[in-house]
Amino acid sequence: MVLILVTSLFMAILLWVTWRYLLRRDPLLRDVMWMFASVAMLFVVGLVRLLMGVPPRLLMAVAIGLLLAKPLFTLQLVSRLRPLRSWWWPVALSAWALSAFPVLATAARPVPQLVVWPAVVVFFGLEGVAAWLLGAEARRHGGAARLRLWCAAAGTGVFGAALLIAATNQTLQARLLAVGSGVLYLLAFVPPRWLRRSWAQKATSAVLGRLVDTPVDEPAPRTWQHFCDSAAAVLGADAVVVVMRDHAGTLRVTAQAGLPAGEFGCAGSDCDELLAAEGTIDALAGWTHPPAAVVMFAQASSTRYVTVAPVTVPEGSGALLMLNRYRSLFAEDDLAAFTALARRAAALADRARTLAERQSLAVIVESSHDAIIGKTLDGVITSWNSGAEALYGYRREEVLGRHASLLFPSGLEQTEQELMARLAAGERIDQNRVKRRRKDGATITVSLTVSPITDADGRITGVASISRDMTERQRAEAMFEGLLEAAPDAIIGVTTDGTITLINAQAERLFGYPREELVGQSVDVLVPERLRSGHVHHRDGYFAHPRTRPMGAGAALAAVRKDGTEFPAEISLSSVNTDRGMIVTTAIRDVTDRLIAQAERERLIAQAERDAGERRLQHTRRLESLGQLAGGVAHDFNNILAVISNYAEMIAETLESPNPDPRDLADARTDLGQISRAAERAARLTKQLLAFGRRDITQAEVLNLNHVIGDIEPMLRRSIGEHIHLITNLDRQLWPVHADAGQIEQILVNLAVNARDAMPGGGTLSIDTTNVEVGDDDITDSRLQAGRHVRVRVSDTGTGMPPEVIERAFEPFYTTKPKGSGTGLGLATVYGIATAAGGDVHLYSENGIGTTVTVILPAIDAPQHDTTTDIVVNAEPVTGARPHETILMVEDEDDLRVITDRILTRAGYHVLTASGGEQAIRLAQTHPGPIHLLLTDVIMPKMTGNEVAARIQAIRPEIPVLYMSGYAEPVLTENGTLPDGVTIVEKPFTSRELLTRVRAFVQQPAAAMHTTAPSMPKQNHLTG
């Protein structure tokens, strides 16, 4: 029975803790349950023994096992409050197992003392360690938590001592100690509410005393910092944070202790979720979905457990956060006390702000230029600022305590008494113009605003007045009038009934009315007659709902002058309330010039857009032409290459036989002819491409186009056939032109061939020439320049062209002929040659009637050049002794360099070959003998041909230079013309052409380098 009474204390604590665990499911309470359940089992054993006699052996074993395991449960509870060393648990469990298992084995019969004492000693030792750890945790806290932890530590130690004494058979002393342990546990785990609050309030009272003792002007952040530091010390927390909601609804950190520096805050749902949180939250337990703000603060402070306590202050709501790396025990009362203390701390923190606001208000009052005076209801002056000193002339000490009547002129005392009576009734007087008297006796007019001063209960205790000298206002009104008159826009003021009350000088000039005639009239006189009925409706609507309308916000309106003329106008509207009611000020601007300029700008923009569209279309067409050009070049060259490669393969097969058949050799010679003709076709195609691209090397000279036509006329007649009648009509006074005769012949041949193909059944082809003068009006869409020109017109009576064909006629490789009947470069070549010579080409055609192509070339003033007087290079190689001269040949293309070397070497020349400029220069420097000719390519990497020639001629000044190129970029030109004495052998060349030119340079330099001096010397042109 005594055992039941002793252990009933522990059973009561167990039931209380179990009920709280069922409410909160806190793992910390579960450990407390196990700690007291181990002792409460003795209560169960006592009841069984009382009711049933000897308890069952299993029940006794469970009861004794749980009792001996109480130190382990206590250590488990302590491990949640603070970290334990890693070796404590293995040692404790081993000691408990070695000492407890023998006791459990003999639980149903008397246990020998030899078995009991080891278990009791281990129990006492583990309970002592747990008590020491609880005491250490108590020292980290203050307030109720500190006392309750000390009670828990003492109860644990006393219970261990009770079991130790019970082992010595001193039952009474052991039971008294057990009762004492139960009472201590009751004070620790189930203390009365009033006692817990008393312990907590003692700690917060000391903190409140320190906060109250802080200076009155201490900033609010420092007050909150003292609060957080004290809360962290009492609560034993790793960090304490106070968060408050600002005006935007965002939670901001007001103060913190233990939190690293940084910006922390949350808004919206995160803010509401944090304020709604209750109790302790495990921020690392993701499965419980902790609030995002709680996780943020836990991560920032490297803690895990966050206890949230809502705080409500006059400025708004917030929360007090306690952050710990481990669980805290018994801190709820202290946390509640500090939550209540936070309201006091907020008031103390606001004390400094209120003081600062009052000081700021005092500074504002003192700094004001207006006279601000405080008086009692009896009229005694209580405050006087510097503005009052400046306005009235009295110093502060001269007027404080005196009656305000010293400021009233004689005869106005009754008026002032009426003002004070109105103020005593709670009325406010705004901008009342009154007379006042200065110290020097002068009377001034001031604008007076008077309002009552009330106390916290709303009772009127005094009067505050603000006085402003009207002299400044009068100057301001004069300034306003000057600005009004100087405004660039016409400004008028209109009352609610539409009457004009104000106009400026610009309004007089704009509308033609003098000021005295327009003021007092209806504003409708400025509105055109046809719009006045609608204007009245719009005006009334604006006065009903006035709003600012900036200039240009709406469409241009119409206004009318005194003389009846209308003009487009923009207006801006704004309203102002005056003592005569609302007045709408209207600024009016004549936008006639701007509308004209805007229309012109829109026209120019539209024109620019059209031009841009045309440029885009031209760009698209150029891209299509390039694609056509690339496809045509690939097609024609593939055909030529197919001929060359197949015939070359057949020749190679013939020569592979050791004794080829004579017929095969004859076929091989025929095949070589086919290869030669294919190469000639490729050369002609390349020359046409260069002519089209204006990159051809031309031999330009002064010539008469009539002579060129006369020379080529027989060939044209043979080309077009007898079924076509050729007629020429040539101007006998035709001006000379500067062009390449060969290219002019190519133009005529191309046009004649096109005409022949357009007249398969026969027809007439006519060629005529004439002189034309081109004026400035004729060159708007042409490349020509104004001046004298020569026109060549080629017309046929063929099938003609439809418009879509004419549009693309000059595109390269564009042809309407059957496949294989033409290259599509005819007209493109004509266009390239003509434009390269500074001329232009025009095409006119009608489907079913015929086509006329007009070529216009610029004329020159020089007389014709008689080419018969030139000393030209011999057409045949010079006969005589076998060549033996030395030639320095520079060519970067390996295959061409090898074959050129073979041609020259077989002819008897000694050839020095170089693949580039640097190698050629070294050969020129190191060759011991003479070098009779430099034969160099023009376009080479790193160093061009003319650069190589210049550097080698610096070493060997007497050496002549012969260039070879099929595409001489203008590196050799000056404004598109080769210098005098420069000669080029054009690629592709035959061995005969090369040897003829080389022989002429080596054996007849004078004939190659010197020409006679006619009136206009022949020039080599590099087009493009």
Residue pairs with C-beta under 8 A, 6 or more apart in sequence:
1 46
1 50
2 175
3 42
3 43
3 45
3 46
4 43
4 46
4 47
4 50
6 175
6 178
6 179
6 182
7 39
7 40
7 42
7 43
7 46
7 178
7 182
8 43
9 179
9 182
9 183
9 185
9 186
10 36
10 39
10 40
10 42
10 43
10 182
10 185
11 36
11 40
11 43
12 186
12 190
13 36
13 182
13 185
13 186
13 189
13 190
14 33
14 36
14 37
14 40
16 189
16 190
17 29
17 32
17 33
17 36
17 189
18 33
20 26
20 29
21 29
21 30
21 33
24 279
26 280
27 80
28 77
28 80
28 327
28 329
31 73
31 76
31 77
31 80
32 77
32 189
34 73
34 76
35 70
35 73
35 74
35 77
36 185
36 189
37 66
38 66
38 67
38 69
38 70
38 73
39 67
39 70
39 159
41 62
41 63
41 66
41 67
42 63
42 67
44 59
44 63
45 55
45 59
45 60
45 63
48 55
48 56
48 59
49 55
55 63
57 107
57 108
60 107
60 108
61 104
61 107
61 108
64 103
64 104
64 107
65 100
65 104
67 163
68 96
68 99
68 100
68 103
68 104
68 119
68 123
69 96
69 100
70 123
70 127
70 159
71 92
71 96
71 122
71 123
71 126
71 127
71 129
71 130
71 160
72 92
72 93
72 96
72 126
74 126
74 127
74 130
74 156
75 84
75 88
75 89
75 92
75 126
75 129
75 130
75 133
77 329
78 84
78 130
78 133
78 134
78 137
80 326
80 327
81 137
81 326
81 327
81 328
81 329
82 133
82 136
82 137
82 326
83 326
84 133
88 129
92 126
92 129
95 122
95 125
95 126
96 122
96 126
98 118
98 122
99 118
99 119
99 121
99 122
99 123
100 119
100 122
102 115
102 118
102 119
103 111
103 115
103 116
103 119
106 112
106 115
113 167
116 167
117 167
120 163
120 164
120 166
120 167
121 164
123 160
123 163
123 164
124 160
124 161
124 163
124 164
125 160
126 160
127 156
127 157
127 159
127 160
127 163
128 157
128 160
130 156
131 153
131 154
131 156
131 157
131 160
132 153
134 149
134 150
134 152
134 153
134 156
135 149
135 150
135 153
137 149
137 236
137 329
138 145
138 146
138 147
138 149
138 150
138 153
139 146
140 236
141 149
141 234
141 235
141 236
141 330
141 331
141 334
142 203
142 233
142 234
142 235
142 236
142 334
143 199
143 200
143 202
143 203
143 204
143 234
143 235
143 333
143 334
143 337
144 196
144 197
144 199
144 200
144 203
144 330
144 333
144 334
144 337
145 234
145 235
145 236
145 328
145 329
145 330
145 331
145 333
145 334
146 199
146 203
147 199
148 187
148 188
148 189
148 191
148 196
148 199
148 329
148 330
149 188
149 329
149 330
151 184
151 185
151 187
151 188
152 184
152 185
152 188
152 189
152 329
154 184
155 181
155 182
155 183
155 184
155 185
155 188
156 181
158 177
158 180
158 181
158 184
159 177
159 178
159 181
161 177
162 174
162 175
162 177
162 178
162 180
162 181
163 174
165 173
165 174
165 177
166 174
187 195
188 330
196 333
197 333
197 337
199 333
200 333
200 334
200 336
200 337
201 337
203 234
203 334
203 337
204 234
204 334
204 337
204 338
204 340
204 341
207 227
207 230
207 231
207 234
207 338
207 341
208 341
208 344
210 226
210 230
211 223
211 226
211 227
211 344
211 345
211 348
212 348
214 222
214 223
214 226
214 348
216 351
216 352
216 355
217 352
217 355
217 356
218 352
219 352
220 349
220 350
220 352
220 353
221 254
221 255
221 349
223 345
223 348
223 349
223 352
224 242
224 254
224 255
224 345
224 349
225 255
225 257
227 242
227 255
227 338
227 341
227 342
227 345
228 240
228 241
228 242
228 255
228 256
228 257
229 257
231 237
231 240
231 257
231 320
231 322
231 338
232 238
232 239
232 240
232 257
232 258
234 334
234 338
235 322
235 328
235 331
235 334
235 335
235 338
236 324
236 328
236 331
237 258
237 322
237 323
237 324
237 328
237 331
238 258
238 301
238 303
238 323
238 324
238 325
239 256
239 257
239 258
239 259
239 297
239 301
239 303
239 321
239 322
239 323
240 256
240 257
240 258
240 320
240 321
240 322
240 323
241 253
241 255
241 256
241 257
241 259
241 264
241 297
241 320
241 321
241 323
242 253
242 254
242 255
242 256
242 311
242 318
242 319
242 320
242 321
242 342
243 251
243 252
243 253
243 254
243 264
243 274
243 318
243 319
243 321
244 251
244 252
244 254
244 311
244 313
244 315
244 316
244 317
244 318
245 251
245 252
245 271
245 316
245 317
245 318
246 252
246 316
248 267
249 267
249 268
249 271
250 265
250 266
250 267
250 271
251 265
251 266
251 267
251 271
251 274
251 275
251 293
251 318
251 319
252 264
252 265
253 259
253 264
253 265
254 318
258 301
258 323
259 297
259 300
259 301
259 323
260 300
260 301
262 300
264 296
264 297
264 300
266 274
266 292
266 293
266 296
270 291
270 292
270 293
271 293
273 291
273 292
273 293
274 291
274 293
274 294
274 308
274 319
275 308
275 310
275 317
275 318
275 319
277 291
277 294
277 308
278 308
279 307
279 308
280 305
280 306
280 307
280 327
280 328
281 288
281 290
281 291
281 294
281 305
281 306
281 307
281 308
282 288
282 290
282 304
282 305
283 290
283 294
283 295
283 297
283 298
283 299
283 303
283 304
283 305
283 306
284 298
284 304
290 306
294 306
294 308
297 303
297 306
297 321
297 323
298 304
298 305
298 306
298 323
301 323
302 325
303 323
303 324
303 325
304 324
304 325
304 326
305 323
305 324
305 325
305 326
305 327
305 328
306 321
306 322
306 323
307 321
307 322
307 323
307 324
307 328
307 331
307 335
308 319
308 320
308 321
309 319
309 320
309 321
309 322
309 335
309 336
309 338
309 339
310 317
310 318
310 319
310 320
310 339
311 317
311 318
311 319
311 320
311 339
311 342
311 343
312 318
312 343
313 342
313 343
313 346
313 347
314 346
314 347
314 350
315 346
315 350
318 342
320 335
320 338
320 339
320 342
322 328
322 331
322 335
365 372
365 383
365 385
366 385
366 386
367 386
368 385
368 387
369 387
369 390
370 387
370 391
370 466
370 467
370 468
371 385
371 387
371 388
371 390
371 391
371 392
371 446
371 465
371 466
371 467
371 468
372 383
372 385
372 387
372 388
372 464
372 465
372 466
373 381
373 383
373 384
373 385
373 388
373 404
373 464
373 465
373 467
374 381
374 382
374 383
374 384
374 453
374 462
374 463
374 464
375 381
375 382
375 404
375 462
375 463
375 464
375 465
376 382
376 461
376 462
376 463
377 420
377 424
377 460
377 461
377 462
377 463
378 403
379 403
379 404
379 405
379 416
379 420
380 401
380 402
380 403
380 404
381 399
381 400
381 401
381 402
381 403
381 404
382 400
382 462
383 400
384 394
384 396
384 399
384 400
388 394
388 399
388 467
389 395
389 396
391 438
391 444
391 446
391 467
391 469
392 407
392 436
392 438
392 439
393 438
393 439
393 440
394 406
394 439
399 406
404 416
405 413
405 416
406 437
407 436
407 437
408 416
408 436
408 437
409 435
409 436
409 437
409 443
412 434
412 435
415 434
419 429
419 432
419 450
420 463
422 429
423 429
423 450
423 451
423 452
423 460
423 463
424 452
424 460
426 452
426 460
428 449
428 450
428 451
428 452
429 448
429 449
429 450
429 451
430 449
431 447
431 448
431 449
432 447
432 448
432 449
432 450
433 445
433 446
433 447
433 448
433 470
434 445
434 446
434 448
435 443
435 444
435 445
435 446
436 443
436 444
436 445
436 446
436 467
437 443
437 444
438 444
444 469
444 470
444 471
445 469
445 470
446 467
446 468
446 469
446 470
447 467
447 468
447 470
447 473
448 465
448 466
448 467
449 465
449 466
450 463
450 464
450 465
450 466
451 463
451 464
451 465
452 460
452 462
452 463
452 464
453 460
453 461
453 462
453 463
453 464
454 460
454 461
455 461
484 491
484 502
484 504
485 504
485 505
487 504
487 506
487 587
488 506
489 506
489 551
489 587
489 588
489 589
490 503
490 504
490 506
490 507
490 509
490 510
490 511
490 587
490 588
490 589
491 502
491 503
491 504
491 506
491 507
491 585
491 586
491 587
491 588
492 500
492 502
492 503
492 504
492 507
492 518
492 523
492 526
492 585
492 586
492 588
493 500
493 501
493 502
493 503
493 583
493 584
493 585
493 586
494 500
494 501
494 523
494 539
494 583
494 584
494 586
495 501
495 580
495 581
495 582
495 583
496 543
496 581
496 582
498 522
498 523
498 524
498 536
498 539
499 520
499 521
499 522
499 523
500 518
500 519
500 520
500 521
500 522
500 523
501 519
501 520
501 583
502 519
502 583
502 585
503 513
503 515
503 518
503 519
507 513
507 518
507 588
508 514
508 515
508 518
510 561
510 588
510 590
511 518
511 526
511 559
511 561
511 562
512 561
512 562
512 563
513 562
518 525
523 539
524 532
524 535
524 536
525 560
526 559
526 560
527 535
527 558
527 559
527 560
528 558
528 559
528 560
528 566
529 560
531 558
542 573
542 584
543 575
543 582
543 584
546 573
546 575
546 582
546 584
547 573
547 575
548 572
548 573
548 574
548 575
549 571
549 572
549 573
549 574
550 572
551 570
551 571
551 572
551 587
551 589
552 570
553 572
554 570
556 568
556 569
556 570
556 591
556 595
557 568
557 569
557 570
557 571
558 566
558 567
558 568
558 569
559 566
559 567
559 569
559 588
560 566
561 567
567 590
567 592
568 590
568 591
568 592
568 595
569 588
569 589
569 590
569 591
570 588
570 589
570 591
571 586
571 587
571 588
571 589
572 586
572 587
573 584
573 585
573 586
574 584
574 585
575 582
575 583
575 584
575 585
576 582
576 583
576 585
624 811
625 811
625 812
625 814
628 811
628 812
628 813
628 814
628 824
629 811
629 812
629 813
631 813
632 812
632 813
632 823
632 824
632 825
633 685
633 689
633 813
635 813
636 685
636 823
637 682
637 685
640 678
640 679
640 681
640 682
640 685
643 674
643 675
643 678
644 675
644 678
644 679
647 671
647 672
647 674
647 675
647 678
648 671
648 675
650 667
650 668
650 671
651 668
651 671
651 672
651 675
654 660
654 664
654 665
654 667
654 668
655 668
657 664
660 668
679 988
682 988
683 988
685 823
685 825
686 966
686 988
687 696
688 823
688 825
688 828
688 829
689 812
689 825
690 696
690 697
690 966
690 967
691 743
691 746
691 829
691 832
691 833
691 836
691 1023
692 812
692 825
692 828
692 829
692 831
692 832
693 832
693 1024
694 832
694 835
694 836
694 1023
694 1024
695 967
695 969
695 1022
695 1023
695 1024
696 743
696 836
696 1023
696 1024
697 965
697 968
697 984
697 986
697 1020
697 1021
697 1022
697 1023
698 739
698 740
698 743
698 836
698 1020
698 1021
698 1022
698 1023
699 740
699 741
699 742
699 1018
699 1019
699 1020
699 1021
700 738
700 739
700 740
700 837
700 1018
700 1019
700 1020
700 1021
701 738
701 739
701 740
701 741
701 865
701 867
701 1016
701 1018
701 1019
702 736
702 737
702 738
702 860
702 862
702 863
702 864
702 865
702 1016
703 736
703 737
703 738
703 739
703 741
703 744
703 864
703 865
704 734
704 736
704 737
704 864
705 734
705 737
705 744
705 769
705 790
705 792
705 857
706 730
706 731
706 732
706 734
706 769
708 741
708 744
708 745
708 748
709 728
709 730
709 748
709 767
709 769
709 792
710 730
711 745
712 745
712 748
712 749
713 726
713 728
715 749
716 726
716 748
716 749
716 752
717 726
719 749
719 752
719 753
719 756
720 726
720 752
720 753
720 755
720 756
720 765
721 756
723 759
723 761
723 762
724 755
724 756
724 759
724 762
724 763
724 764
724 765
725 762
725 763
725 764
725 765
726 765
726 766
726 767
727 764
727 765
727 766
727 767
728 766
728 767
728 768
729 766
729 767
729 768
729 769
730 768
730 769
731 768
731 769
731 770
731 771
733 771
734 769
734 770
734 771
734 790
735 771
735 788
735 790
735 859
735 860
736 859
736 860
736 862
736 863
736 864
737 790
737 837
737 857
737 858
737 859
737 860
738 837
738 858
738 860
738 862
738 1016
739 837
739 857
740 833
740 837
740 1021
743 833
743 837
744 833
746 829
746 833
747 792
747 829
747 830
747 833
747 834
747 855
748 767
748 794
750 826
750 827
750 829
750 830
751 794
751 826
751 830
751 853
752 765
752 794
753 826
754 826
754 827
754 851
755 763
755 765
755 794
755 796
755 798
755 851
756 765
757 798
757 817
757 821
757 822
758 796
758 798
758 799
758 800
758 850
758 851
759 765
759 796
759 797
759 798
759 799
763 796
763 797
763 798
763 850
764 796
764 797
765 794
765 795
765 796
766 793
766 794
766 795
766 796
767 792
767 793
767 794
768 792
768 793
769 790
769 791
769 792
769 793
770 790
770 791
770 793
771 788
771 789
771 790
771 791
771 859
772 788
772 789
772 790
772 791
772 856
773 787
773 788
773 789
774 782
774 784
774 785
774 786
774 787
774 788
774 789
774 856
775 786
776 786
778 784
778 786
779 785
779 786
782 840
783 835
783 839
783 840
784 839
784 840
784 856
784 858
785 838
785 858
787 858
787 859
788 858
788 859
789 839
789 856
789 857
789 858
789 859
790 856
790 857
790 858
790 859
791 854
791 855
791 856
792 854
792 855
792 856
792 857
793 852
793 853
793 854
793 855
794 852
794 853
794 854
794 855
795 850
795 851
795 852
795 853
796 850
796 851
796 852
797 849
797 850
798 850
798 851
799 847
799 848
800 845
800 846
800 847
800 848
800 849
800 850
800 851
801 809
801 816
801 845
801 847
801 851
802 847
805 816
806 843
806 845
808 814
809 827
809 843
810 827
810 828
810 831
810 841
810 843
811 824
811 828
812 824
812 825
812 828
813 823
813 824
813 825
813 828
814 824
814 828
815 821
815 822
815 823
815 824
827 841
827 843
827 853
830 841
830 853
830 855
831 841
834 840
834 841
834 855
834 856
834 857
835 841
836 1023
836 1024
837 857
837 858
837 1023
838 857
838 858
839 855
839 856
839 857
839 858
840 855
840 856
841 853
841 854
841 855
841 856
842 853
842 854
842 856
843 851
843 852
843 853
843 854
844 851
844 852
844 854
845 851
845 852
860 1016
862 1015
862 1016
863 1015
863 1016
865 1014
865 1015
865 1016
865 1017
865 1018
866 1014
867 1018
869 1012
869 1014
870 1011
870 1012
870 1014
870 1018
871 1007
871 1010
871 1011
871 1012
872 1007
873 996
873 997
873 1000
873 1004
873 1007
873 1008
874 996
874 999
874 1000
874 1004
874 1007
875 996
876 996
877 992
877 995
877 996
877 999
878 999
878 1000
878 1003
878 1004
882 908
883 907
883 908
883 909
883 999
883 1002
884 908
884 909
884 910
885 909
885 910
885 932
885 933
885 1002
886 909
886 910
886 911
886 912
886 927
886 929
886 930
886 931
886 932
886 933
887 904
887 909
887 910
887 911
887 912
887 931
887 932
887 933
887 934
887 935
887 998
887 1002
888 912
888 914
888 920
888 923
888 924
888 927
888 931
888 933
888 934
888 935
888 952
888 959
889 897
889 900
889 901
889 904
889 911
889 912
889 913
889 914
889 935
889 936
890 914
890 915
890 916
890 917
890 919
890 920
890 934
890 935
890 936
890 937
890 940
890 945
890 948
891 897
891 900
891 913
891 914
891 915
891 936
891 937
891 964
892 915
892 916
892 937
892 940
892 941
893 937
894 915
897 913
897 915
900 935
900 994
901 911
901 913
903 991
903 994
903 995
904 911
904 994
904 995
904 998
905 911
907 995
909 998
912 923
912 927
912 931
914 920
914 923
916 940
916 941
916 942
916 943
917 940
917 942
917 943
917 944
917 947
917 948
917 951
918 942
918 943
920 934
920 936
920 948
920 952
921 948
921 951
921 952
921 955
924 931
924 952
924 955
924 956
924 959
925 955
931 956
931 959
932 959
932 960
932 1002
933 959
933 960
933 961
933 962
933 998
933 1001
933 1002
934 948
934 949
934 952
934 953
934 959
934 960
934 961
934 962
935 962
935 964
935 998
936 945
936 948
936 949
936 961
936 962
936 963
936 964
937 945
937 963
937 964
937 965
938 944
938 945
938 946
938 963
938 964
938 965
938 967
938 968
938 969
938 971
938 972
938 984
939 945
939 965
939 967
939 968
939 969
939 971
940 948
944 969
944 971
945 963
945 965
945 971
945 972
946 963
946 971
946 972
949 961
949 963
952 959
953 959
953 961
960 1001
960 1005
960 1008
960 1009
961 982
962 983
962 984
962 985
962 997
962 998
962 1001
963 972
963 982
963 983
963 984
963 985
964 984
964 985
964 986
964 987
964 989
964 994
965 984
965 986
965 987
966 986
966 987
966 988
968 984
968 1022
970 976
970 1022
970 1024
972 978
972 979
972 982
972 984
972 1022
973 1022
976 1021
976 1022
976 1023
976 1024
977 1019
977 1020
977 1021
977 1022
978 984
978 1019
978 1020
978 1021
978 1022
980 1017
981 1009
982 1020
983 997
983 1001
983 1008
983 1009
983 1020
984 1020
985 993
985 994
985 997
997 1008
1000 1007
1000 1008
1001 1008
1011 1017
1011 1018
